[in-house]
Amino acid sequence: MTGTHLTGLEGTNPLGFFAALGVQVAFEGSSKVPRLWWSDDVVPHAVVDDSCSLDDITERAMELFPVWLESPAITTGLEPSGDVKFKEKDIVTYLSKSRGGASGIYLAASLIAEGSLDNSGVAKPTDLYFTAGQQKFLKIVTEVLAGVTNEDLIIGLAGPWSYQSKLGSLMWDVTDDSNYALSASDPSKCKKLTNPGVEALAILGISRYPVFGSSGRTLTLGASGSWKRGSFVWPLWTKPGSHRVVPSLLAHVPSEQTDLFWAWGIKRVMRSVIRRSDQGGYGTFGPPEVLWSRE
């Protein structure tokens, strides 16, 4: 099947997967929202309609990032500055203000939910919240969206990823996991180098993963287990999916209806363990594994 192959966005890496979703999200509201699917390779990569070129994607994304930066979902005007761990009274304010914005509306709903608080009485964020300590989630989002360049996007979409930027990271790349720490020296003493093009698109992409309020826990689509030791599952499909179909695929994969996966065009379901460090609580995705395959 013909299409524009985004060879840098590998479906076996959550960061690449989120970024591929972000490509589709970037075109929401336009006259041509590309369909999205995955190549039939050992390591599948994202593919979109051939009417959507790399230049189309980068141009659209670079126009959209400043708009998202001005969204109440990112520029909150609330405390704590640069983060989403709001006091209970500010959660409703944040979600209400975000719903009033034209862009980034679904990002807020993917970060926190009304009624979900941690033990200290502040908002308990999504399972995809991997930052901790001095690393503030929305501060990094702002840094990435403000600093990403057209060249960063091209490198991220086409690959291979260069890991040359000093911009922040939201830690969704599986290479952030300790299993990949092969440095001869202490990596904590080195500035982590990142791929801001992929990170920026992934920020758009996680808006496909809403969260839901629950007693003592925020439930995240695709995630299960405990906060300290959970897991995340995601599908890879080989039939073109529209911007209306893709959210449905994401929502149905956690089910046990594997007999229907083939009919839905799903070829593989991936899973990564979510680990959080004992010191600081930083999160990472563990090495991906195939949870289900139609082969």
N, C-alpha and C positions, 0 to 999 in steps of 0.2 A: 504494500500500500504506500502510495506516495505521500509525502509530507515534509515539513521542515524539521530536520532531526536536530534536537538539542543535546548533542553528545556529551556535554559537560554535566548534564543533570541526570545522574544515575539513580535509578529507582530503588536500589538497595541501600542507599544512604538517606536517612531521614532529612538531612539538609537539602539534598538534591530533590527529594520528593516534594518537600514544602515549597521549594523554589519553583518547581514545575506547576504546582497549584497556583502560585503567585503570578505566573505568566498569564493564566486564564483570568485570574482576579483583576489583573491590570486592565483588561479590556472590558470589564463590566460597565454597562451603560453606554458602550459604543455600538456602532452598527454592525461590527464584525467581532464577535467573541469567538476565538478559535476553539475548536474541539481539541481534546487532549487524550493521548493514549501512550502506550509504552512499546518499544521495539521488542521483537521476538529474539532477543539475544541472551546469552548466558548472564551478562550483566545488562539488564534492560535500561535504555535511556528514554527520555521524554521525546514525544513527537507531537507536533501540532499541524493544523491544516497548512498546506503549502502556500495558501494565500496570505499567510502571516510569516513574514521573513524575520531574520535576526534584527535587521534595521528597524522593522516595524515594532518589534518588541522593545528594543532599547529606547526608541524615540518615545513610545507610549509610557514606558516606565519612568523615564527621566522627567516627563511632564507631570506624572502622577505623584512622585515622591514629595515634592514641595507641598502639594495639596494635602497629602496625608499628614505631613509635619504640622500643619495648621489645624488639624482635626482635634476636637476636644478629647478624643481617645488617646492622643499622644501628648498634646500640650494641655494638660489637665487644669492647671491653675489651683491644684489642691496639694495638700501635704500628705505624705512625704513627697517632696519634689523629685521627679524622675523615676517614680516607682508606682506600683498599683496596690501596695499594702495599706489601703485606706482604712480609717476608722469607720465603724459601722454606719454612722450617720452620713458619711461622705460617699459610700458605695452607691446609694440611690442617686445622689447628685451626679456622680461620674457617669453612670449608665444613662441617666436621663439626658445629660448634656451631649453625650456621644450619639444618642439616637437622633438628636436634632441636627447633627452634621451630615453633610452630603457624602463625605468620604471617611473611611475608617470606621464606619458605624459598626461593622461586624467584628472589627478587631477588639473593641471593648468587651463585646459579648463572648469573646474567646479567651479573655484574660481573667475575669472575675465574675462571680454570680452573687446576686442578692441573697443574704442569709447564710452565706458560707464564711465562717470565721475560724481563725486558728486559735490556739490556746491563749494567746495574748489579746484576743478580741479584735484583731484587725483582719482585713480581707485575706482569705486563703486563695492563692492564685491557681491557675491552670497547672496540670502536671507537666506542661511544657515550659514552665518557669524554672530555668536552670541556674539563674544568677543568684548570688548571695553576697553578704557582707557589703563591701564598698561598691560592688558592681550592681548598679540599679538598672532594672529591666528597661524602663522607658528612656532612661538616659542613654543606654546603648542603642536603642531603636533610633533615637534622635541623631546620635553620632553617625550611625550607618547610613540612614536615609539622607542626611545632609552632606555626607562626605563621599558617597559612591559616585563613580564616574561612568561615562559611556564605555570606556575601555574595560573597566571592571566587569560590566555587564556582559560584554562580548566574551571575555575570558571565562566567565562563569557559565555562560550558555553553551559555548563551543568546546570548552576544556582544552587541555588539561588545566586544573586549578593551579594557580601559581603560588599561593600562600606568601604574598609579599607585602600585604597591607598591615599597618599598625592600628587600623580602626578596630573598634570593639567587636565582640562576638557573643551571640546568644547560646553558644555551646551545643548546637544541634548536629554538628558534624561528628560522625562516629569516630573519626581520628582523634577526637578530644578525649576518648576513653583511655583509661590507664593501660588497657591491653595493647594499645598502640604506642605507648611511651617507650621508645627505644633509644632515647638520647643517652649519650655517654656521660652527660653532666646533668645536674639538677635542673629540670625544666622550669621550676618555679622561679628561678633567677633570671629567666629570659622572657622578653616580651612576646606574647603569643602573636603569631602572624596569621592573617585571615584572608578570606575571599569575600570582600564586601558586596560584589555583584550578586553572588548567590545568597548572602545573608539578607540583602535588601529585598530580593524577590520572595525569600522565605517568610519575611515579616508579613508581606501581603498574603502569602499562602496559609499561614496559621489561622487566618480569619475564617477558613473553612472548618475549623475545629471549635465549635461552641462549647461552653462549659455550663454546668447545671448545679444549682444549689442543693446541698444535702447536709444533714446534721453531722457536724464535725469534719466534713470533707467536701471539696469541690470536685464534682465528677466531670471528667474530660472525655469527649468522644475519642474512642480508639485506645484509651488508657485503662488499665486495671491494676489491681494490687494495692499495696500500701504506698504512702508518700516516700518512705525511705527506700523501698524495694518494690518497684512496680514494673510494668511492661507496657509497650506501645505496639499496636498492630496497624498495618496499612496495606491496601490492595494495589496490585499492578494489573492493569487491564490492557487488552490488545485491540479492543474495538473502540473507535472514536467516541469520546464522551463529551456531550455538550456541557455548558456551565450549569445546566439544570440537572443533568444526569450524574455528574461527578459527586456532588454532595450526597446524593442517594447511595452511591457506591461506598463512600466513606462511612456512612451511617449503618449500612447493612453488614459490612465485613465482620464486626465483632460477633455476629450471630453464629449459630451452629448450622445454618442452612447451607452447608457446603455443596449439597446436591444441586443448588441453584447457581453457584458461582460460575460454572461454565456457561450457562445461558445468559448470564449478565456480562459475559466477556472477560471475566476475571481469570487470569492465568496463574497468579501466584499471590499468596498472602505472606507478608513479611512480619517479623517481630524482633524488637530490640528490648533488652532489659533496660530499665531506667535505674541508674545508680546515683545515690547522693552521698557525698563525703561526710564522714563523721565530724570533721573539722570544717565548719562554715556552711555545710549543706549544699555545696555546688553540685549541680546535676550533670550527668552525661548519658549518652546512649551507648549501650554495650554493642559488641559486634552483631550485625544482623543475622538472622537465621530464617530459613524458609519454614513457615508454619503449615502451609498447605500449598499444594501444586497440582494442577490437572494433568501433569505429565506422568 
